Amino acid sequence: MDKRNHLSVNSDKITIIDSDTASDDTTAITLASSLGDLKAITVVAGNVDFKNEIKNALFTKEYLDLDSPVFVGSERPILNQWRTVEEVHGKNGMGRLTDINPKSLPEPAFAPDAIISLAQQYKGKLEILAVSPLTNLALAYLKEPSLPSLVRKVWIMGGAFTRGNTTQLAEFNFWTDPEAAQIVLNAGFDITIVPWEVAEESAMVYDEEWNKIESLKTKKAKLFIEANAVMREFSKLKENLKGSVHPDSLTVAIAHDQTIATERKKFYVSVETCGSSRGGMLIDWYGLTGKEPNAEIVTRANREKFMELLISVLST
């Protein structure tokens, strides 16, 4: 009997996950592949050394026995000189997992080209789970300006209201490539953004839940524990948090079950590209710019529903 029968699996939900593969990205891939039809994993510069990100994506694909091909994208942001954060995710980005030697190879096509090709193949049906810096998607749009009309939805994990996790204002994904974020936000996609603070409030796995996941003893649960262990320690010791935060997984969960997002509002959103506030998300809360909203922002999420879905998937 298929253990997924108790899950609400939507085989008609066609997705790509765009990932700087490390720690929580692997959990997001687990969710996306368990809950819908994941057509591809595209890799972009971000969390850790780019070669390790590629290995991590291939490893995750093989570990979960997925058919989803891996496409290599941009190994640097459009303009910014950024830094990787191995201190958060572990030396290779996979926490306590050190034997990362995938047998498969990535596909030959460049990830932005793969995004365009899949968008054309599944016109009006493809949803992009953008849980990383937005470089690949921006490059795809610059090459194919009709892309927003081909893609059904873009789900972005990025930005912070005020509590930046990389600078005082900026969240890591937007900070790594703010030019790409600005391009994507103004391209005309149907966008929903899940900011850092919403994840911090609604996607934190506390000790009791961590122990419950560890006790599941399934293959998926083991991957979750091992891949996220270093991030959890960093969050508790360096950021004074009470658990590990899983923004990428929350974004994928909301894309699957939109009732997890209990409050959503549409605004005109832009990203600062200069100075000490570079990467900061600028929200036109009061309509001061006179511009029409270009994104929906999740402002509140149901933590209990998220945890129920996460544990349900990891139980299989």
Buried (B, 14 or more C-beta within 10 A) or exposed (E): EEEBEEBEBBEEBBBBBBBBBBBBBBBBBBBBBBBBBBBBBBBBBBBBBBEBBBBBBBBBBBBBEBEBBBBBBBBBBBEBEBEBBBEBBBEBBBBEBEEBEBEEEBBEBBBBBBBBBBBEEBEEBBBBBBBBBBBBBBBBBBEBEEBBEBBBBBBBBBBBBEEBBBBEBBBBBBBBBBBBBBBBBBBBBBBBBBBBBBBBEBBBBEEEBBEBBBEBEBBBBBBBBBBBBBBBBBBBEEEEBEBBBBBBBBBBBBBBBEEBBBEBEEBBBBBBBEEEBBBBBBBBEEEEEEEEBBBBBBBEBBBEBBBBBBBBBBBB
